[in-house]
């Protein structure tokens, strides 16, 4: 029996989680510390003080862990465009990370103010296995997302049958 290869070793994952927790703690101390700066001051001096990159990092770490928990293997099978006439199948996946994360988790990640979102990310990193089991493992077992959807498009125009030309009417000159 072959063991599936890990995306990240446990040691490397622990180091990434520790680094991300340190960065989130720094962001919390800057945002909610005793020396509260103005928004302009923070925008000028801390341009990376957004929750976009930690959110993406948490989601990617949880996806890798969910793939290990669910035992997913990378399968490369050719995509077939077997859609009926008037439709086509997307053969290249669009917005792959967004599709895997799903709408419910994206809404949960954007819920509340900055402090609540920061707390959600810190809780997710503190127990990454529970986070992955809650949000990603059920989706991974169902196939993650419909990445190659069948979409409608305009069918090719059919040739227009023309009727025989009418004889020009005579002019009424009376």
N, C-alpha and C positions, 0 to 999 in steps of 0.2 A: 504494500500500500504506500502510495506516495503522499507525503505531506504537502499541502499547498504552500507555495512560497509566500512569505510575508512581505507586505509593502514596506513596512517600517519595522525595524527591530524594536523590542520593548524598551531597550535602553535609549535609543534615538527618540522614540515617541515620548518617553519620560523627560528627556532634555528639552524637546520642543514645547511640551506642556509647561515645564518649569519656566522657560523663557517667556512664553505667552502670558503666564500668570504674573510674572514680574512686570511685564510691559503694561498689563491691565491695572496692576496695583499702582504703577507710576501714573497712568492716565487718571485714575481715581484720585490720587493725591494732588495732581495738578488741578483737576476740575473742582474737587470738593475740599481741598486743604484749607489751612488757616489763611494763607496768603492768596485770596481769591483775586484773580486778574479780570480785566475787562475782556469782552469778547474780541474786540479789535486786537488787544495785546496777545491773546491766545492764538488768533488766526494768523498773526504775523510771525510769532515765534515758534508755534507748534503746529506746522501745517499737517503733520502726520497724526494729529490727535483726533482721529475719526474712528468710528467703530467698523468701518468697511473692511479693513484688512484683518482685524482679529476675528470678525464674523466669518470671513472666507477661510481663515486658518482653522477655526473650530470646525466648520463644516467639512473641510477636507480631511482633517484628522479623524472625525467621526465616520466619514465615508470609508476611509481605509480600515478602521477598526470594524465597521459593520461588514465589510467584505470578508474580513478574517473570521468574524463570528459566524456569518452565514455560509462560509465555505465557498464563496464565488471564485470562479476561475475565469481568466480572460479567454474568450472564445472569439476567434476571427472568422466569421462566416460571411460569405459574399451577400450583399443586399440585392434583392431582386425587385425590379420595378414591374410587378404583375398587377397593376391597377387597371380597372376597366376604362373604357374609352371616356374621355372627358375628365379624367382624374389622373393624378400622377402620385408617385410615392417619393417623399424626400429621401434621397440616398445618402446625403451627408447630414449628420445630426447638427442641429442649431441650438445654441445656448445649452450646452451639455450640463454644466454645473447647475444652472438654474432649474433644469428639468429634473435632475437627480434630487436636489434639495426639496423641491415640491412647494406648493403654495402655502400649506399649513405651517410649515417651519418658517418660511419667509415672513409670514404674518406674525408668528410668535417672536421672531428676532427683531421685528420693528415695533413691537407693542411697548407702550409706556414711554417714559422720558429717558434721558441719558443714563441716569442712575439705575433704573430698572433693567435696561438693556445691558449695562455693564455687569450687573449682578447675575443676569441670566447667563452671560458668557463665562463668568467666573465659576458659577455652579456647574456649567457644562464641562469646563476643563477639570474641575475638581473630581468629577466622576464621569469620565469620558465613556466608560463601558455602558453605564445606565443611559446616558444621553444617546449613544449609538443604538442601543436596544429600543429605546422609546421612539426615536424619529427615523432611523434608517434601516434597521434589520427587517421590519415588516415590508417595507418598500423594496428592499433588496430581494427578498424571497418572492415577491410578485413580479419582479423584472424591472424595478426602478422607474421607468417612464416609457412613454411612447415616443421614442426618439426619431422614428421614421414614419411619420403619420402620412395617411393618404389625404391629399388636399385636392380641391376642385380647381380646375383651370379652364380657360376657354378652349374648346375643341377647335380644330382647324376649320376654317370657313369652307362650307360646301359650295360647289359651283352653282351659280344662279342660272336656271334655265330661262332663256329668253324666248318670248313669243315672237311669231313672225311679225315683221314690221307692217303697220297699217298703211294703207294707201292714203296719201295726203288728200284731205278734203278739198273740194273745189271752192274757190273764193266766191262769196255772194256779192255780186257787183250791181245788183238791182237797186 
